Amino acid sequence: MSLYERLYDESEKAKVRFVGFISENGRYDFGIVYTQMFFGKPLVICMQTGRSSLLCLEDAENLEYLQKIFNLRSREEAEEIALFFKNNLPAITMEIESEH
């Protein structure tokens, strides 16, 4: 008898991108895993803290959320990260969401 019920077990070849940049407020290093899982939202990992989240372009507009999930010290840091994500994350459309 199993103590857990498997919900999914998928394998895929994913595109992974590693990006580092510096600003007036600090240095940022991210790994971005582009996948078809999770409605196409990339998995974004902060390489410095290990914190991660599924993010899309729309999520990058929520500064409070970015500040919380990546443990950023200020709103200015969240604005810098948001600008980076807005230029590097895909928009998720209803068309993609309905495919899953």
C-alpha positions in Angstrom: 0.0 0.0 0.0 1.4 3.4 -1.0 1.4 6.4 1.3 1.1 8.8 -1.5 -0.9 9.2 -4.7 1.2 10.3 -7.7 -0.4 13.3 -9.4 1.9 13.5 -12.4 5.3 12.3 -13.5 6.3 14.0 -16.7 9.6 14.3 -18.5 10.5 16.9 -21.2 13.5 18.6 -22.7 13.3 22.2 -21.4 15.1 25.3 -22.4 17.1 26.8 -19.5 18.6 30.2 -19.4 21.0 31.7 -16.8 21.1 35.5 -16.5 23.1 37.7 -14.2 22.9 41.5 -14.1 23.8 44.3 -11.8 22.1 47.6 -10.9 22.4 50.4 -8.4 20.6 48.2 -5.8 22.5 45.0 -6.2 23.5 41.9 -8.2 20.9 39.5 -9.5 21.4 35.9 -10.8 18.5 34.0 -12.2 17.9 30.6 -13.8 14.8 30.5 -16.0 13.4 27.1 -17.0 11.0 27.4 -20.0 8.6 24.5 -19.9 5.2 23.4 -21.2 4.2 22.3 -17.7 2.3 24.7 -15.4 0.4 26.3 -18.3 3.6 27.4 -19.9 4.8 29.6 -17.0 8.6 29.5 -16.7 10.1 28.4 -13.4 12.3 31.3 -12.2 15.0 30.5 -9.6 17.0 33.1 -7.8 20.5 31.6 -7.8 21.6 33.6 -4.8 18.7 32.6 -2.4 17.3 29.5 -4.0 13.8 31.0 -3.9 11.7 30.1 -6.9 8.3 30.8 -8.5 6.4 30.2 -11.6 6.1 33.5 -13.4 4.7 35.0 -16.5 4.7 38.5 -17.9 1.5 39.4 -16.1 3.1 38.2 -12.7 6.0 40.6 -13.3 3.7 43.6 -12.9 2.9 42.7 -9.2 5.7 44.4 -7.4 4.6 43.3 -3.9 4.6 39.7 -5.0 8.1 39.9 -6.5 9.4 41.6 -3.4 7.9 38.8 -1.2 8.9 35.7 -3.3 12.5 36.9 -4.0 13.0 38.5 -0.5 13.9 41.9 -2.0 14.8 44.7 0.4 13.0 47.5 -1.3 10.3 48.5 -3.8 13.1 49.9 -6.1 14.6 46.4 -6.3 11.2 45.0 -7.2 10.9 47.6 -9.9 14.3 46.6 -11.4 13.5 42.9 -11.3 10.0 43.6 -12.8 11.6 45.5 -15.7 14.0 42.6 -16.4 11.1 40.1 -16.2 8.9 42.2 -18.5 11.6 41.9 -21.2 12.4 38.2 -20.6 9.2 36.4 -19.7 6.5 35.2 -22.1 2.9 36.4 -21.9 0.5 33.6 -21.1 -2.6 33.6 -23.2 -5.9 31.9 -22.7 -5.1 29.8 -25.7 -2.1 28.2 -24.0 -4.0 27.7 -20.8 -6.9 25.9 -22.5 -4.5 23.4 -24.1 -3.7 21.9 -20.7 
